[in-house]
Amino acid sequence: MSKFNIALCQLSITSDKERNIPHAREAIEHAAQNGSKLVVLPEIWNCPYSDESLSKYAEEIESEDGPPSFSMLSEVAPAQGCVCCVFGMDGKLKAKHRKLHLFDVDIPGDITFKESDTLTAGDEATIVDTDVGRIGIGICHNIRFPELAMLYAARGAHLLCYPGAFNMSTGQLLWELMQRARAVDNQLFVATCSPARDTNVSYITWGHSTLVGPFGEIIASTGHEEATVFAEIDYSLIQFRR
């Protein structure tokens, strides 16, 4: 499939996991019913982005009792005939990506957050063949490392997907810059998907989910509120730009 529609679902996330999961499903269904063959959700879409939430809301992917987030994605992808990063149109899990570079930040007078207090970093790059092409997967902070994107390009990726939750400081400075840099570095498409901004929580996200083309051009984007970004990806542009 060299030409298809993508949807980036910039969701509002609450502390109610039982609300977040069906809310994400509704967004996926809406995207698919509007012609999207690839649907991307934000980083940590089923719970708030905070140290105390990560372990509380986590699921064991391989458990036999049907983890709710996993089960929802496995059901909705084949039902709607779309790829939900990274569940295929057959409903099977295509790949798992463990965040390679954890986000530990301490900016005096601004923000302190250490993912390493809760999470363990992965040690493998993740590239997956899907019904909509070969996709290189990163999460948030991974986008700052050009070597990972170059590795994906060398392995034949058409698209780099980075669900992410940049904060207000790093978002304003780097979010758009990093996306456009990784795209033009490798003449690939880059898609990012952020949670919508919530100013009533300790970690406030920047938003601005975006699709960037292989010359670093912004194809489609949004602001910081809940929204779905719809856009077309045409892989023939990759070779054309090169």
C-alpha distance (Angstrom), angle and dihedral (degrees) to the residues before:
residue distance angle dihedral
M1 . . .
S2 3.82 . .
K3 3.80 96.9 .
F4 3.80 124.5 38.5
N5 3.78 144.6 135.3
I6 3.79 122.9 -96.5
A7 3.80 128.8 -161.1
L8 3.81 124.6 -157.3
C9 3.80 108.0 -161.3
Q10 3.81 108.7 -153.7
L11 3.79 97.8 -166.3
S12 3.78 132.3 -167.8
I13 3.80 107.0 -123.3
T14 3.81 123.7 -151.6
S15 3.80 134.7 -176.3
D16 3.82 89.1 -104.4
K17 3.79 108.0 92.0
E18 3.80 91.4 -175.6
R19 3.81 87.1 60.8
N20 3.81 97.0 41.0
I21 3.81 96.7 57.1
P22 3.84 98.6 53.2
H23 3.80 88.7 39.6
A24 3.80 89.5 57.7
R25 3.79 90.3 46.1
E26 3.79 91.0 54.1
A27 3.80 89.9 52.0
I28 3.81 91.4 50.3
E29 3.79 91.8 48.5
H30 3.79 91.5 48.7
A31 3.80 90.6 49.4
A32 3.80 93.8 48.7
Q33 3.79 93.0 45.9
N34 3.79 87.3 55.0
G35 3.80 91.7 56.2
S36 3.81 103.7 -91.1
K37 3.81 115.8 148.6
L38 3.80 94.9 -177.7
V39 3.80 121.3 44.7
V40 3.81 122.0 -172.7
L41 3.81 124.0 -164.0
P42 3.82 126.5 -161.4
E43 3.77 127.2 -93.9
I44 3.82 108.9 -83.2
W45 3.79 95.2 3.4
N46 3.79 98.5 166.7
C47 3.82 98.5 58.3
P48 3.81 143.7 19.0
Y49 3.80 116.9 -76.5
S50 3.80 101.7 -112.2
D51 3.80 137.2 114.1
E52 3.79 93.1 -112.4
S53 3.81 92.8 50.0
L54 3.80 100.1 48.9
S55 3.80 97.8 71.2
K56 3.82 94.2 33.6
Y57 3.82 94.3 55.7
A58 3.82 98.7 33.8
E59 3.81 120.7 121.8
E60 3.78 131.7 -152.6
I61 3.81 101.2 -122.2
E62 3.78 95.0 -158.0
S63 3.81 96.8 46.1
E64 3.79 117.2 124.6
D65 3.80 96.2 -136.8
G66 3.80 94.1 76.9
P67 3.82 111.1 -102.8
P68 3.83 103.7 -132.1
S69 3.82 100.4 -129.9
F70 3.81 92.2 45.8
S71 3.80 92.2 45.9
M72 3.79 93.5 50.0
L73 3.80 93.6 52.8
S74 3.79 92.2 44.1
E75 3.81 89.9 53.9
V76 3.79 101.0 41.1
A77 3.82 98.5 47.7
P78 3.83 96.4 64.0
A79 3.79 92.5 33.6
Q80 3.81 90.5 57.9
G81 3.81 97.9 31.8
C82 3.79 95.1 -122.3
V83 3.79 140.5 115.7
C84 3.82 114.1 -112.3
C85 3.76 106.4 -164.0
V86 2.96 102.2 -71.7
F87 3.81 109.6 -2.7
G88 3.79 115.0 91.8
M89 3.78 129.2 -133.9
D90 3.82 86.5 -94.9
G91 3.80 90.4 61.9
K92 3.79 93.8 -114.1
L93 3.79 123.9 131.2
K94 3.81 106.5 -107.6
A95 3.79 99.6 -173.5
K96 3.80 145.3 -13.0
H97 3.79 120.9 -141.9
R98 3.78 120.3 -156.6
K99 3.79 109.8 -157.2
L100 3.81 105.3 -103.9
H101 3.79 99.1 -162.3
L102 3.79 116.1 40.1
F103 3.79 118.8 -147.0
D104 3.80 111.0 -119.1
V105 3.79 112.0 166.1
D106 3.80 134.5 169.0
I107 3.79 114.4 176.3
P108 3.83 110.8 170.6
G109 3.77 111.2 -119.6
D110 3.80 92.3 5.3
I111 3.81 121.7 56.9
T112 3.79 140.7 -18.3
F113 3.79 119.0 -171.6
K114 3.79 130.0 151.0
E115 3.78 118.5 -170.0
S116 3.79 89.2 -177.1
D117 3.81 89.0 70.6
T118 3.81 87.7 70.3
L119 3.80 110.3 12.9
T120 3.79 136.3 59.2
A121 3.80 116.6 -140.9
G122 3.78 121.4 -117.6
D123 3.79 122.5 -123.0
E124 3.81 104.5 -152.3
A125 3.78 135.7 75.7
T126 3.81 112.5 -127.1
I127 3.79 121.9 -140.7
V128 3.78 120.4 163.6
D129 3.79 137.3 -173.8
T130 3.80 112.1 -133.7
D131 3.80 138.5 167.5
V132 3.81 86.7 -91.1
G133 3.79 98.2 49.5
R134 3.78 139.2 -85.9
I135 3.79 112.1 -36.1
G136 3.79 129.7 -166.4
I137 3.79 112.5 -149.5
G138 3.79 128.7 -145.9
I139 3.79 134.2 158.5
C140 3.80 123.0 -135.8
H141 3.84 106.9 -72.5
N142 3.84 89.8 36.0
I143 3.82 87.6 75.3
R144 3.81 90.6 71.1
F145 3.80 92.3 66.2
P146 3.82 111.8 80.3
E147 3.81 92.4 -170.6
L148 3.81 91.5 68.5
A149 3.81 92.1 51.9
M150 3.81 90.4 46.4
L151 3.80 89.7 52.1
Y152 3.79 90.5 52.7
A153 3.79 91.3 48.2
A154 3.80 90.9 50.8
R155 3.80 88.9 52.3
G156 3.78 91.9 54.9
A157 3.80 103.5 -99.1
H158 3.79 117.6 167.9
L159 3.79 96.7 -169.3
L160 3.80 136.5 25.4
C161 3.80 116.2 -150.1
Y162 3.79 120.5 -162.0
P163 3.80 116.5 178.0
G164 3.79 101.8 -165.4
A165 3.77 147.5 166.5
F166 3.80 106.9 -153.5
N167 3.80 112.5 -179.3
M168 3.79 126.4 -124.7
S169 3.82 95.0 -89.2
T170 3.79 100.5 43.0
G171 3.79 91.0 36.2
Q172 3.77 95.1 58.0
L173 3.80 92.2 44.5
L174 3.79 104.0 38.6
W175 3.82 117.1 6.3
E176 3.79 98.6 92.1
L177 3.81 93.4 30.9
M178 3.81 93.7 55.2
Q179 3.79 93.8 47.8
R180 3.79 93.7 50.1
A181 3.81 92.0 43.6
R182 3.81 94.1 52.8
A183 3.81 90.5 46.4
V184 3.80 97.0 49.6
D185 3.83 92.9 39.2
N186 3.78 89.4 63.1
Q187 3.82 104.9 17.7
L188 3.81 90.9 -120.3
F189 3.78 136.8 127.3
V190 3.80 115.4 -97.6
A191 3.80 123.0 -161.2
T192 3.79 125.2 -171.8
C193 3.79 130.1 -175.9
S194 3.80 125.0 -168.1
P195 3.78 133.9 -178.2
A196 3.80 114.1 -103.4
R197 3.79 115.1 -96.8
D198 3.81 119.0 -90.6
T199 3.79 114.2 -175.3
N200 3.82 92.8 -169.9
V201 3.81 95.3 72.6
S202 3.80 132.8 74.3
Y203 3.81 95.6 -115.3
I204 3.81 109.5 51.3
T205 3.80 116.4 -165.3
W206 3.78 126.2 -142.6
G207 3.82 98.2 -136.7
H208 3.84 116.4 -167.0
S209 3.82 99.3 135.0
T210 3.79 107.0 -161.1
L211 3.79 147.4 -175.5
V212 3.81 115.2 -146.6
G213 3.80 126.1 -167.3
P214 3.82 128.8 -134.8
F215 3.82 94.0 -90.4
G216 3.80 91.7 52.6
E217 3.79 92.4 -99.5
I218 3.80 118.8 147.8
I219 3.79 107.0 -120.5
A220 3.79 97.9 178.4
S221 3.80 137.3 -10.0
T222 3.78 143.1 158.1
G223 3.80 140.4 -149.8
H224 3.79 127.3 -106.9
E225 3.80 102.1 -74.7
E226 3.79 127.0 90.2
A227 3.80 109.0 -72.3
T228 3.79 143.4 133.9
V229 3.80 118.0 -120.7
F230 3.80 112.1 -145.7
A231 3.79 120.2 -165.5
E232 3.80 143.7 148.2
I233 3.79 124.3 -113.0
D234 3.80 117.9 -156.6
Y235 3.80 111.9 -174.2
S236 3.81 92.1 -165.2
L237 3.81 86.2 76.1
I238 3.80 90.0 67.4
Q239 3.79 95.4 67.0
F240 3.78 90.8 36.8
R241 3.79 91.8 56.9
R242 3.80 92.3 44.8
